[in-house]
């Protein structure tokens, strides 16, 4: 039985349930297009912005990061842990650069 993780969200991930296990799939092209548009805006208004988002992270990528790196980016204490934020930025920079929404380089 297959179902969407969020019934009313066409960009949510698909849960494919088989008799042995389950598989998660998600088309992230809409997220990548949004990120590309934001990077373009960032290059145009570079000095006029005081706040920049770093990346847009689809649910399937958040699950992948949790599985591979043990970072729960949706955890209540995540945003207050500078070491975890630095690690997330490095992961996005190396593994998911097309999800970046700004042109800021990670040091």
Buried (B, 14 or more C-beta within 10 A) or exposed (E): EEEBBEEEEEBBBBBEEEEEEEEEEBBBEEBBEBBBEBBEBBEEEEEEEEEBEBBBBBBBBBBBBBEEBEBEBEEEEEEEEEEBBEBBBEBBBEEBEBBBBBEBEEE
